[in-house]
Amino acid sequence: MHSKITRGSIAVAALGLAAGLVGAAPAQAAPTSTTQVRPGDLIVTGSNTTGSSVAPGATQEFMAQGVHLKVTDTSNSGARGRFATKVPFAQVHAVDYTWYGTDNQPGIFYTLDLDGDGVVDGELQGDLAYGGKDVYLNHDAQEYPGSKLAADTLKNLAPCDGATQRPGATDTCTPPSGIGGNFHGSLDDWNRRFAAAGRTATLVGGGWVAQGLKQDGVLVSITYGPDQYVFTNLAKAKVTVDAVAKRAQVFRGQKAKIKGHVEPAGTGAKISLEAKIKGKWTTLKSRTLAASGDFRFGDKPAKMGVNRYRVEVTETNATMAAKSSTIKVRVVRHHHHR
């Protein structure tokens, strides 16, 4: 369960929402990665089946922690946000999102590729109102011109047709509070039916839709299996790279040893040692930055005299790219005593 005492609830309080807070998700293994989603990460092209959109009478505003969603006109198409993901669908077992606001709340998209070609073949939708595991068919293969699958592929693979359970489905077909759509079933049963049909589904997109009911609140995050996506309008964090040479002077044939620290250390950042060779910065070595932010490099300098190095770290989802100041290492000859 998600605690209501979070920065997300503070954000909602700042909105002055009078409605009681609603924020809960069914049990699922804790996510192992967190990805920040900013306004620029939304898929903006396409129709209601593929893109993001905001109709009159709806609001979709990114905040420091979350997206403020508000629907006042229930006759329009509401607000939709979609973003790219890459999650094995078999790892997604629960409808898991954090919402603070009205009892009426958004639905969550599960955009699927069923044949491994990277093209969307269909989309499911889940709402916590339907039990936390049950999701229903939102768009089928024929609604995506790039899909190579036959029309009604997902309809035919749905675990449930109303309250009627299909072969291979083991979970209930009638959640206590409804089903959302006629072709539906638990996330696990969708995966069982896909596997039985020889399909390995990948979740290639996620997102939300707020429409049909008046609602007002902040969607803080969505979790798809091991991957959590948090919404923010904050800029990526600035990064400092401190790097020093163990010795400012080495003998010919010896290694120059460079160590240092990156703060903050972005998840998945690549760190590289570069040397200035013939007036051009050239990458010598590259690896994934340790979670601690600490690094060490060794290199045999290319020339006598002053060699110039620097350390560069790549941009990540949460952090900016950065580089250290230039590090000078002088190479000298050995002096032999007679």
N, C-alpha and C positions, 0 to 999 in steps of 0.2 A: 504494500500500500504506500502511496505517496503522502508524505506529511504535508499538512496544509500550512505549516509554518516555514515558508520558503520565500525567496526573493520574488517568486512569481505572485504570491499572495499579496506582497507589498505593492507590486505593480498594479494589481487589481484594485487594491485599496485606494491607490492614487487616482484611479479612474472614477472613484466615487460610486462604484456599483452597489446598488441597494440589495440585490438578490443574494441569497445565501451561497456560500462557496460549495462547489462540487468538484472534487478532485480525487479520483481513485482509479486503480487499475488492478486487474486480476494477477494472481501470482505468475511470475515468469522469471527465468534466470536473469540475474542482474546483467545489464549490458556491459560489454567489454570494450566498446569504443564509443566516443562521443564526437559528433560532427556538428559544427556550427553552420546554420543555414541563414543567409542574409538575403535582403530583397533581390540583389543581383543574381542569386542562385536559382531563383524561380524560373521555370520554363514558361515563357510568355507567349510563344507562338502556338498556333493551332486552335482547335475548336474546344468545346466543352469536354471532349473525350481525351484531349491531349495537353491542353494548356492551362494557364492561370488566368483568372478574370475576376473583375468586380463590377457588379451591376448597380445602377441607381437604387438607393434604399439599402445598400450594404456597405460596410466598412471593413477594410483589411489593412491594418497598420502595424508595421514592425516596431517593436519597442526594445529596450535594452535586454529584457528577458521575456520573450514571447511575442506572439502576434495578437493584437487586439482585433477580435472579430465581432461585428455587430450587424444584425439583420433587423430592420424595422419594416421593410416591405416584403411580405411573404409571397407575393405574387410573381416576383422576379426570379432570376437565376442565381441570386445570392453572390457569395464570394468563394472562389476556388484558388488554392495554391498547390502547385505541383513542383517537385524537385527530383533530381536524379538520385537513384540508389543503386547498390549492387549487393544484394543479400540473397543467399540461397533460401528460397521460400520454405523449404522443409525445416528451417531453423526458426520459423515464426509460428508461435503456438498460442498467442493471446493478442487480443485487441488492447493495445497499451499506449495510452497517451495521458498527458496531464493537462487538465482544463480547470480554470478557476473562473466561475461565473454562474450564469443561469442554469436551471435544470435542463432546459433545452440546450443542446450542445452539438458541435460539429461532428460530421462523419469523417472517417479516415480512409484514404485510398490505398489500394494494393494493386499496383500496375505491373502486369506480368508478361514475361517472355517465356513461351512454352516450348520453343524449338531451338533455342540457343543461337539465334541469328542476330540478337540485339534489338529486334523490332518488337514493338508492343503487340501482343496478341489478345489482350483482354484486361479487364479491370474489375476487381472486387471492392466492396465497401464494407466497413465495419463501424458500428456505433456501440459505445458501452451500454446503451439502452437495451441492446439485444443480448445481454448476458456475458459479454467480454471475450467470447471465443467464436461466436457465430458471425460469419460474413456472407454477404449476398452479391449476386451478379449485378454489376453496374453497367459494363459495356462488353460486348462480345467481339469475336474476331472480325466479323464483317464490318464493324464500325471503324476499323483501322486499315486504310488502303494498302499499307505496306505488309500486312500480315499474310503469310502463306497458308494459314490454316483455314479449314473449311468453316463456313457459316455455322453458328450455334455450337462451336467447339466447347466453350465453357458451359453453356446451358446443358449440353449433353453429359458433361463431366461433373456437374453439380452433385453433391452428396444427397441433397434432398430436393424433392419437388413438392413444395408445400410441407405437409406433415408426412409425406411418403418417403421412407428411407430407401435409397438405392443400393445395389450390391456393393459390398466393400466398405460401406459407411458403418461406423460403430457408435458414434455419438448421437445424442437425441436430435430429432428434427423439429422439435417444437419448444424453443426456449420460452421460459415463463412469460416474458414481456413482449413477445412478437418475433418476427423474422426479418423485417426490413424489405425483403424481396422474395418472390416465390421460389427462385432457384438459389439455394443457400446451403449452409452447413458449417460445421466447425472448421477452423483452419487445418487441424490435423486430418479431418476427413477429406477436405479438398486435396491435401497432399497424398492421401491414400488413393484417391480416385485418379489423380494425375499419374502416380507411380504405376498403378494397374494398367493405365493406357500407354505406358512407355514414355511418359513425359516427365522431364525434370525442370521444374519451374524456377525462374530467377525473378526476384522482385527488382525490377529495373527503375521503378519510380514510386514515390510516396507523396503524401500530401493530405489536404483537408478540403472539405466542402461545408459551408454554412448556408443553408437555404431552407425554405418551406415553413420554418417556425421562427418566431421572434426569439432572438438570442443575443447575449451580450457578455463577453468575457475575454479571457486571455488563454490562448493555447501556448503552453510553455514548451512542450516537447512531444515527440512521437518516438516510440521505440519499436523497431522491427527486429525481433529476435536479439542477436548480439549487438546491434547497432542502434544507438540513440541519436536522435537529431534534435538539436535545440535551436531556437529561433531568436535572432538578435539583430539589432541595427548598429551595434558597436563595431568600430573599426578593428581590424586585426591588431594584435599587440605588437608594439615595437620591440625589437630584439637587440641585445648587446652581445657582441662577440669579443671576449678578452682572450688574447693569445700572446704568449711569450716564448722566447727561445731559452732552452736550458742553459746554453752557453752562447754568448755573442760572438765567440771566435772558436773555430775548430781547425784541426790539422787536415791537410788534404787526405782523402780516403775515409775520414770519419763521417759519422752521420750528424746532421743537424736535427736536434730533438725539439719539437714544438708542442706545447701543451696549453690548455686553457679551459674556458667555461663559456657556455651559451646560456643566457637568461632572458626570457623563459625558453625552455626547450620544447618546441612544438612537436607534437606526435607525428612520427614519420618523416621528420626533417632529414635531409641529406646534408652532410657536412663534408667539405672538400678542402684539401691543401692545394694552394696554387703557388706557382713561382713565376717571376717575371723573366721570360726568356726572349732575348732579341726584341725587347721593348713591348712584349705582349704577355698578358697574364694567361698562363697555361695550367690546366688542372693536372695535378700529379696523382692524387689519390682521392677516393671518395667512398663514404660509407654512411650508414644510417646513424644519426646522432643518438647517443645513449639517453635514456629517460632522465638521468641525473644532470645532463647538460655538459658533462665533462668530456674532454677529448684529448688524444695524444697522437702525434704523427712523427714519423722519422723519414729523413731523406738525405741521400748523399748529394751535396751541392754540385751543380754542373760546372762550376768554373772557380778559378782562383779569385781572390778579392771578395768584394761584397756581393752576396746573393740576397735577393729580396723575395720574401714569402708573404702570403696572407691566407687567412682562413675564411671561407664563405659558407653560409648556411642558407638553404633554400626556403622559400615561402611555404607555409602549410595552411591548412584550413583555418587555423586560429592565430597564426603568427606571420609577421612580415619577413621578407628576406633581409639578410644583413651580412656584413663582412667586417673583419677585424682591420685595424690599422696595419700598415706595412711593418714587417719584422725583418731586421737586417742581421745576417749571419756572415761573418768574414771568414774566408778560408785562407790559411797560411801554410807555408812549408815547414816541415820539421827542421830544427837546428840540431845537427849532430855534434856532440862534444868530442874533442880529440884527447 
